[in-house]
């Protein structure tokens, strides 16, 4: 497998990892907690999901042939808290991620240096992918933090538990050196 193909496989795993983390956080909160805001300037988990959905549809629809900021996107409305149910939230969540993964699957290794546009600014395909790979984990982190605050002491850690590093590392180092990718291992653990 050439380096370009390795890169494409790696970023798919990275995106899947953050999708899975977001879902694990969403699934820990009570449905009504998805719509809680902490103050007038904060976003609920549902609003963050709506923003991710809007961004994903805009960036990844016709990824290689049209500007990533579509004329039909209404970014400002993404921050209006108007999703009403967990089911509606999950529909948007999955629609956005499906659009992303379909676009990634359509990219060929020889297209990675192709120039595409986001808001009329040129990016290589690699730069555009990396831009989104930085953006989405930022918001997934917000989802996780909000869920953690909402769940308080009943939160189940999605990573190494607080004050659990020694135990976690002892477990890791008690095993043979893993050849399996960290992300593959974490996906199995979270699911």
C-alpha positions in Angstrom: 0.0 0.0 0.0 1.4 3.4 -0.9 1.7 6.4 1.4 -1.3 8.1 0.0 -3.5 5.1 0.5 -2.2 4.7 4.0 -3.1 8.4 4.7 -6.7 7.9 3.4 -7.1 4.8 5.6 -5.7 6.6 8.6 -7.9 9.6 8.3 -11.0 7.4 7.9 -10.1 5.7 11.2 -9.4 9.1 12.8 -12.8 10.4 11.8 -14.5 7.2 12.9 -12.8 7.4 16.3 -14.2 10.9 16.9 -17.6 9.9 15.6 -17.6 7.0 18.1 -16.5 9.2 21.0 -19.3 11.7 20.2 -21.8 8.9 20.1 -20.6 7.4 23.4 -21.0 10.8 25.1 -24.4 11.4 23.5 -25.6 8.0 24.7 -24.6 8.7 28.3 -26.8 11.7 28.8 -30.6 11.6 29.3 -32.5 12.7 26.1 -33.6 16.0 27.7 -30.0 16.9 28.6 -29.1 17.0 24.9 -30.9 20.4 24.8 -29.4 22.0 27.9 -27.4 25.2 27.5 -25.2 26.4 30.4 -25.6 30.1 29.6 -26.7 32.4 26.7 -23.4 32.1 24.9 -23.1 28.3 25.1 -24.4 25.7 22.8 -26.3 22.6 23.7 -25.1 19.2 22.6 -28.0 19.2 20.0 -26.8 22.6 18.6 -23.2 21.4 18.3 -24.5 18.3 16.4 -26.6 20.6 14.2 -23.5 22.7 13.4 -21.4 19.7 12.7 -24.2 18.4 10.4 -24.4 21.6 8.5 -20.6 21.9 8.1 -20.3 18.3 7.0 -23.0 18.5 4.4 -21.5 21.8 3.0 -17.8 20.6 3.1 -18.2 17.1 1.8 -21.1 17.3 -0.8 -19.4 17.3 -4.2 -16.2 17.7 -2.3 -13.8 17.7 -5.3 -15.9 19.8 -7.7 -17.7 22.6 -5.7 -16.6 25.1 -3.1 -16.9 23.7 0.4 -19.0 26.6 1.6 -22.2 25.9 -0.3 -24.6 28.7 -1.3 -27.5 26.7 0.3 -25.8 26.5 3.7 -27.3 28.7 6.4 -24.5 28.5 9.0 -26.2 31.0 11.4 -29.3 28.8 11.7 -27.1 25.9 12.8 -26.8 27.7 16.1 -30.5 27.9 16.7 -31.5 25.2 19.2 -34.4 23.8 17.3 -33.8 20.0 17.2 -36.6 18.5 19.4 -35.8 14.9 19.9 -32.8 12.6 20.3 -34.0 10.7 17.2 -33.9 14.0 15.2 -30.4 14.7 16.5 -29.1 11.2 15.6 -30.6 11.6 12.1 -28.6 14.8 11.5 -25.5 13.3 13.2 -25.6 10.2 10.9 -26.4 12.2 7.8 -23.4 14.4 8.3 -21.0 11.5 9.0 -22.4 9.5 6.1 -21.7 12.4 3.7 -18.2 12.7 5.1 -17.4 9.0 4.8 -18.9 8.8 1.3 -16.7 11.7 0.2 -13.5 10.2 1.7 -14.3 6.9 0.0 -14.6 8.6 -3.3 -11.1 10.1 -3.1 -8.3 8.4 -5.1 -4.7 8.7 -3.9 -3.7 10.7 -6.9 -6.2 13.4 -6.1 -4.7 14.3 -2.7 -2.7 17.2 -4.2 -5.6 18.5 -6.2 -6.7 22.0 -5.3 -10.2 22.5 -4.0 -11.9 25.5 -2.5 -13.4 26.5 0.8 -14.9 30.0 0.9 -13.0 30.7 -2.3 -9.6 29.8 -0.8 -7.6 27.1 -2.4 -6.6 24.0 -0.4 -5.0 20.8 -1.4 -7.3 17.9 -0.7 -5.0 16.9 2.1 -5.2 20.4 3.6 -9.0 20.4 3.3 -9.2 17.0 5.0 -6.8 18.0 7.8 -8.8 21.2 8.3 -11.9 19.2 9.0 -10.0 16.6 11.1 -9.0 19.5 13.4 -12.5 21.1 13.4 -14.7 18.1 14.2 -12.7 16.8 17.2 -12.8 20.3 18.6 -16.6 20.1 18.6 -16.7 16.4 19.7 -14.6 17.6 22.7 -17.3 20.2 23.5 -19.9 17.4 23.3 -17.9 15.2 25.7 -17.3 18.1 28.1 -21.0 19.1 28.2 -22.0 15.5 28.7 -19.5 15.1 31.5 -20.7 18.2 33.2 -24.4 17.1 32.9 -23.7 13.5 34.1 -21.6 14.6 37.1 -20.5 11.7 39.1 -22.3 9.1 37.0 -20.1 9.9 33.9 -18.2 6.9 32.5 -14.9 7.9 31.2 -14.2 7.6 27.5 -10.5 7.7 28.0 -8.1 6.9 30.8 -10.1 7.7 33.9 -9.0 10.5 36.2 -6.5 9.1 38.7 -6.4 5.9 36.7 -3.2 6.4 34.7 -1.1 4.1 36.7 -3.6 1.2 36.5 -4.2 1.8 32.8 -0.4 1.9 32.0 0.2 -1.2 34.2 -2.4 -3.0 32.2 -1.0 -1.9 28.9 2.6 -2.8 29.8 1.6 -6.2 31.2 0.8 -7.3 27.7 2.9 -8.1 24.7 3.7 -5.1 22.5 0.6 -4.5 20.4 0.9 -4.3 16.6 -2.7 -3.2 16.4 -3.4 0.4 15.7 -4.3 2.5 18.8 -7.5 3.8 17.2 -8.7 0.2 16.4 -8.1 -0.7 20.0 -9.9 2.3 21.4 -12.9 1.8 19.0 -13.3 -1.7 20.4 -13.0 -0.4 24.0 -15.6 2.3 23.5 -18.1 0.1 21.7 
